[in-house]
Amino acid sequence: MATLLLLGSESIGRRRLAGKLADDPRFVIHEFEPCYRRLTPGELAAKVEAAHRDLTECRACPRDCGVNRMTGETGTCNTGRHALVASAFHHFGEEDCLRGWNGSGTIFFSLCNLRCVFCQNWDISQQRDGLEMTGPELAAVILRLQREGCHNVNFVTPEHVVPQVVEAMAAAIALGLDVPIVYNTSAYDSIESLRLMEGLIDIYMPDFKFWEPGTARRLARASDYPERAREAIAEMHRQVGVLKVGPDGLACRGVLVRHLVMPGCEGEAAAIFEWLATALSPDTYVNVMGQYRPEYKVAEKPDRYDDIDRRTLPAEVDAAFFAARQAGLWRFDERVLPW
């Protein structure tokens, strides 16, 4: 796809993309309308009202801090009344079915509710840096990305700012928003937040990181992560089902699961894939990612994290792909690896 973009051939890019995902009619939507276009003004207003209530005693994520963010108080995520936006741009590094030929309109939110010691975006996720935006200001960014031709608007790390996203989307919908919305998450989400998003989100893209509570506690300071992730991804699947695309191969609706293969964690990967195939569906679309590298605290304290202070080996990624197929999964994103 990168070569096609360099050639500047949109028509060739469309044909290649369509041929990859749209060749099975079971997973093709011929006439697509974003789900939020079916919400009435009254339903949108009710969601915004609920979002504001949720901020007064915050339970936006599983941390359950209970602070009053409407008055500027902060909890684990260090975010108060308004969301902080680190960047917003056409992203060509996402999955083919999202980036297409014009890019995915990614909005990266600053800060995070996890503390992953290997975070490759730690300068965004662990530092309070970015532009604080009100709902109307964020809506303007959403509409700009649509106007510039992005295939979708992609909220990255939105778990802790769900109420603010609801507020912004309501404003953007009233002003003509009409592209799919991607909820790009670590999967450390609360069920209450996801149900608030129901009817607004067409594409959920959770990253299922760990299977073992001990691993999650050690590497992300969240021993309940595996349980919360299973609950969250099951709820996402209930709302939108398996991933479906348009005739052009661009994602329209459904769940796309990412899994970053960690050094020495093939067993956890296998357990995750088995759960996805049995608890959700063998048609679940999965991106098995092999680009792990030591970053953040792992790079700063290699002796403390010596077991993950190296890149993932090709054999480990091969083992993860084999485990996914053994589990019955068969829908994968294009394999782009660093070797």
DADACOR-V712536 format. One line per field, one symbol per residue. psi: psi as a letter, one per 20 degrees, with the letter a starting at -180 (. if undefined). Layout:
# DADACOR-V712536
psi=???
This chain:
# DADACOR-V712536
psi=hgghhhiknhgggggggghghjioihkpohoppqhiiipqhhhghhggghggghihnpkhrihlhjrnihjjqqchikpcgqqpphroropjjrqgighciiqpnpoopqrqjrlpijpikhhghjpnpaopprghghhhgghghghijqhrpoopmjhikghhgggghgghghjjpkqqppooqijmqqhgghhhipihphopnqoogqhphgghghijlnhjggghgggghhgghhgiarpqrrhiippgqapopqoooqpjkhhhgggghggghgheqijpppoopkkpqprchghhmhhhlhhjlrqpqhhhhghggghghhiiqioqrpooqj.
